Amino acid sequence: MQQAPAVIITRPEPQASDWAQALQRELGDRARVLVWPLIEIAAVEHAAYRERLHAAGEQLPQTAAAFFVSVPAVEHFFAAVPDAAACWNAGYTRAWAPGRGTLQALLQAGVDPARIDSPPPDAAQFDSEALWPLIQPQLAAARQAGRCVLRVRGTDDPKPDAIQPDYGAGRDWMGEQLVQAGLEVRTVVAYQRQAPRWTPAQQETVRTLASQRNLWLWSSSQALNHLQTLLPQQDWSQATALATHPRIAARAREAGYGTILQTRPTLHDVSHSIQSWL
């Protein structure tokens, strides 16, 4: 009997396992859902990062809003600042979440839903561009009050940069728009990212998966880049990439995936796309 095609989840843990379990229930025996995280997440350990996190927590009452770039940004910020939710709900600071996962992480952290701004469930995309129109009414008041926006993000470097120790790494469209709008943007690094370290046996397993008609679910261009670094000579012409954003789809196209699909980053839409592919 021919083996069912594989759907490979590349998100960081624990989100990868959560998605895998949910998708396996949806897909049944039509596909094998496998977990291969391509980004490893950990709390920042360097004292400079942690001191800045604690200072940001103390300054929340004077902060107009905090922009969380991802689920790990929320999880590690609130782990480092345990009383942040209580401070949030007692003050006027807004919490900005570009994605549905980030929104759910804020709710789980205890932030009042009335204090969160996020694209609606029916948005075409869940990103900074979709969030931007929703926060426009807040900018003038923040500028007049002289209150800054806090950006919470990750870094690829476990040691802070000497010049910009808390700048972090990642796409910065929102920060650029805020600065152009006349607002001060302060950045804290809440977590660090790195590529996984694979054994030769793991590399061989992934090479086999790549050479077959399997589907790779991509929710991060960085994760895709990590795989290209781990297997730089791999031929991806037999593989399908299911991307949750046009930028990720473009990166998959550059990597040489034979088939490229695009979907919204919700479980329902991802499951529907996979079932159509099957």
N, C-alpha and C positions, 0 to 999 in steps of 0.2 A: 504493500500500500504506500502511495506517495505521501511524503511528509508535508504537512500544511506549511504554507509560507510563514515567515517570521515577521513580526512587527517589533522593531527595536526602539526602545524608549531611551533617550539620551539625556534626559533631565538630571539634575543633581538629586541625590537622596536627601530627604525621604520622599520628595515629590515623585521621583521615578517609580518607586514601588507602589505608591498610591494610584498613580495613573495606570500602571500595568495591571493591577488587580481589577480596577474598574473596567478597563478595556477588555480584559480577558472574559469578564462576565458578559459584556456586550457581544463579543465576537464568538464566544463558544469554541467549538473545535474547528472552526474555519481558519483559525490562525493561532500561531504560538507567539505570545507576547513575552519578549525578553527584555531584561533590564541591563543596559550597558551605559552607566553614567559617564558622560564625557567632561564633566566639570565636578571637581571636588571642592566642597565648601567647608570653611572652618572659621571660628571666631578669631579676630585679630588678637595677637598676643603682645605685640610691642607696646611698651608703656606709653609712648607718645600717642598712639592711636587710641588707647583706652582712656587716657586723660582727657583727650579732646571729646570723646563720647560722653564722659561724665559731665564735662563743662557744657556741652550742648543740652543735656538733660536739665541742668540747672537754669539754662537760659530760655527754656521753652515758653515761659509766660511772656517773654519779650519777642518771641518769634512769630511772624505772621503765619507761616505754614511750613510744613516739612514735606519734602518730596521724596518718597521712597521708590527707588528704581526697581525693586524686585521683592520677592517673598523673603529671601535671606536678609535683605536690608531691614525689613520689619522685624524678623525673628531675632536677629543679633542686636539690633538697637534696643529692643525692649528687654532682652536678656541682660544687657549691660546697664540699662537704666530701669530698674524694677518698678519704680513709682511713676513711670512716664504716663501710663494710661490714666491714673488718678489726676495727675497734673493736667493732662490734655482735657479731660472732661470737666475740670473745674475752671478752665480758662477760655481763651478765644482762638487758640492756635488751630489752624486747619491741617488736615492730613491729606496729601495728594497721592493717589494710587493710579498709575496708568493701566494696570492689568487687573483681571478678575481675581487671580491668585493673590496679588498684593492686597486687594480689597479684603478678601477673606482673611488674610493674615492679620490685618489691622483689627478686624472684628474679633478674631480669636484672642488678640492681645488685650481686648477690653476697651477699645476706642469707641466712643458713641457714634453710631452711624450718621447722625446729624452733623458731625464734624468732619466727615470724609467726603472728598470730591473724587469721582471716578467716572469713566465713560459708562453709559447705560448698557444694560445687557444686550441690546440690539445694535450696538455700535458696529460699524463695518470693520474697525480695527481697535485693538486695545494697546495704545501707545501714547507717547507724549503729545503727538499731533492731535489725537482725539481728545486728550485731556485739556489742551490749551484753551479752547473756546469756553470751557466750563469755568475756568478760574479767572477769566478776564474781569468780572465784576469786583474781585478782591484786590486787584493790583493797585488801583488808585489809592484806596484806603491804606494799604500797606506802605506805599511810597510816602504818603502824607504824614503817616505816623512814624516814619523812619524805622520801620520794622523789617528785618531781613527774612529771607527764605533759607531754610536749612535743607541741604541736599544730602541724603543718606545713601551711600553706595558701597561698592566693593573695590578691592584692589587685587592686582596680580603680584604685588611685591610685599612680602611679609615685613620688610623694613621700610619705614617712611622715607620719602624723598627729602633731601636736605632743604630744597628750595620751596617745594609745595608739599609739605608732609601729609596733608589730608585730602589731596586732590583726587586720589583714587584713579580708577580706569573705567572706560566704557564710553558709550555714546553720550554726547552732551548737548543735544538740541535744545532741551528745556532750559538748561542753564544759560545758554546763549540768548534765548528769547527773553528771559527774565532780566538779564543785564541790559539788553537793548531797551527794555521797558523802564529802566532806571532803578532797578531793585538791586540790593546787595545780596549776593548768594554766598553762603558759607557751606563748606563741605565737611562731612565727617565720614570716615571709613569705618564700617561696622563689621565687615567680614573680608576674608581673603579667598581667592579662587586659585586653583591650579589644575593642570591636566592630570588625569590618572596615570599611574605607573603600572604598566602591564608586563606580565611575564611573557616569555616566548610562546608558551602554550595559549595564552589569551590572545596574543597577536594572530596566531594561526587560526584560532576559532573565528575571529572577526574577518580575516581574509576569506575564509570559507563562506561566511554570511554575505560578504560583499560580492562574491562571485555568483550568487544565486538570485532568483527573483524574490527579493525580500524588500520590506519597506522600512525606511529609517524616518522616525518622527523627530523633526528638528524644531526647537523653540528658542534656539540661541545660535547666532553666527559664531560666537566664541567656541561653543562646543564643537561645531563643525570644523573650525580651524584646528582644534586640538586633535581631532581624528586625522586630519590631513597631515599633521605633524607626526603622529604616531605611526601612520602608514603612508609615507610620502609617495610611494610608487604604485599605490593601489589603483586598479582599474575599477571605476564605479559605473561602467556603462550598463551593467545588468541590474543595478539597484534602482529603487524608487525613493525619492526624497519627498516627504510630506512636510511642508514648511508652514509655520503659523504666522509668517509675515513676508511681505514682498522682498525686503532686504535679505532675509534668510534664503528665500527662493533664488534670488540672484546669486548668492554665494554658492548654493548647491549647483547651480548651472555652471559656474566657473570651475567647480570641482569635478565636473564631468559626469554627473548622475544621468543615467539613461532616460529616466522619467521623472518629471518634477511636478508635483501637485501643490496646491495651496489651500489653506483652510483657516477659519477663525480659531483662536486658541481656547476653545471650550470643549469639554468632553463630548457633548452631543455632536458638534460639528466635526471634530476629529474622528469620532466613531463612524459617522455617516460617510466621511471621505474614505476611510479604510474599507468599509463594507462595499462601497462603490468600486474600489480598486480590486477587491477580491473577486 
